[in-house]
Amino acid sequence: MKDTALRIADFKDSIFGVISRLAREHQAVNLGQGFPDFDGPEFMKDIVYKKMKEGHNQYAPFPGTPNLRQEISNYYERFYRLSYNPETQVTVTVGATEAIYLVIMGLINPGDEVIVLEPFYDSYVASIKMAGGIPVPVTMHAPDFTIDVKELTAAISPRTKLLILNNPHNPTGKVWAKDELEAVAKLTIQHDLYLLSDEVYEFLVFDGIKHIPTATLEGMKDRTITISSAGKTFGLTGWKIGWICANEKVTQACRLVHQYVTFAVSTPMQEAVAEGLKQLPDYLPGFVELYKGKRDSFYAEMKKLGFDFSLPKGTYFMMVPIAKHTKLNDVDFAMKLIKENKVATVPPSAFYLKSTEGEKFLRFCFAKKEETLRAAVENLKGL
Ligand SMILES: Cc1ncc(COP(=O)(O)O)c(C=O)c1O
């Protein structure tokens, strides 16, 4: 039989699949998978049943249901004073993953370069490669995962078209400060680049810090393409409802790809997310409190176990340095932890193209039930 396509020739099973399989085989407590091991809010489930019963069950309009696009537009206005026209600037996607794919497929020609800040969410590089683009990594340096502006400047060439930034950041838990964002924004303006701002954890910020959407920075509204995900905001990752807010030209490009990739997104889920977004002001304080409690207690336990790192300000991840506990690299130490200590984590070197800094860390996900986190801590005491 003939070969499969060259564009996927160097794709492998993702690290998440490998770790989850090993975790099952060794009955390890799984803090590797980046999603909650508990259910999302009851009120959202009630709404989706209601929407199904009311008959919202046929294909939705391909850019998204009018209700959901309107509510997305409303919350950007309400929370950030950002104005997006729901008709021409908001598109609903199958999670943020499809959003990333659409933006890259809609913008990138073969040979175009895309700056990715490493460690990165792994679908960025896969989508860039499928588009025939070239990912150009710039490292966020430990311990604070900061960008060296000189390195970023040097990475930009006449072929650079897009820069991808993730804030709050998976896997490090970093929340970008305004001056850091402004430094990146300034370069994108100078070099006339698009900026894809992946803000799926926009509401998972702690300690009174305010999330700053990149599009709110001076001169950035038009060149920033913002994506987010109801999966993260409502702890309902399986619903796979995401969105893109962008200028009309980019929106049109994304929609042209979307109409041939998925065409339309689940109608009752969209209608339920529209209702959920209306309730954000009531819902968010409890949501943030829940995850903050998990972060604080798990962080305290990790400190007691001798892991030394600063408290993550956002997301549900901790990037934990391992050098005090082992001479092994991240992958070998992760394997050892699964097999000997029965705790699964993610080795972050898979999220780097250039630097080896990731070998000195493991990513722990604390979006887990108290009993899961307690069991992990008990098992880690054997270290
Ligand atoms: C940074 C980042 N972007 C995008 C996604 C994908 O989100 P979704 O589940 O909505 O496709 C994730 C999921 O883990 C993520 O961590």
The ligand as an ORCA input file, in Angstrom:
! r2SCAN-3c Opt
* xyz 0 1
  C      -3.013     26.281     26.369
  C      -4.124     25.479     25.814
  N      -4.687     25.851     24.659
  C      -5.691     25.155     24.109
  C      -6.191     24.026     24.714
  C      -7.300     23.256     24.042
  O      -8.519     23.552     24.581
  P      -9.859     22.785     24.136
  O     -10.028     21.625     25.044
  O     -10.924     23.813     24.269
  O      -9.669     22.342     22.715
  C      -5.627     23.593     25.920
  C      -6.117     22.349     26.568
  O      -5.503     21.803     27.452
  C      -4.574     24.342     26.487
  O      -4.005     23.978     27.642
*
